[in-house]
Amino acid sequence: MLATGSIAAAETVQLKADLKGSNTAATGNASVSYDTASKQVTWRITYAGLSGTPTAAHFHGPAQPGANAGVAVPIPNVATSPIQGSATLTDAQAADLVAGRYYINIHTAANPPGEIRGQVTK
């Protein structure tokens, strides 16, 4: 006898971000994966041309493109590219991430509010 249930299939959602700044030649790219079963987000972020060593990086949100928001998920170990890591999200954070309401911001001493940023999208 086969058991039938309403268990949703786990999925890995692939996302990306193109990081740019308005007053810098620095650039970056992010590859982001979200596992719906474990609620774990993993990232690999590369950057080049920053004015100095990054002082911090974060996922910010929820925010539409071009809007600002507070820190949602800290990104540790930012001193060298590539930055790699992971975190477990809450249901609300996961919904905002998958809906494109998060952006990645890399901060430097010369640009404390953020030197480059990019909206995370599918």
Secondary structure, DSSP 8 states (H G I E B T S, - for coil): -----------EEEEEEEEE-SS---EEEEEEEEETTTTEEEEEEEEE--SSSEEEEEEE-S--TT----EEEE----SSSSEEEEEE--HHHHHHHHTT--EEEEEESS-TT-SEEEE-B-
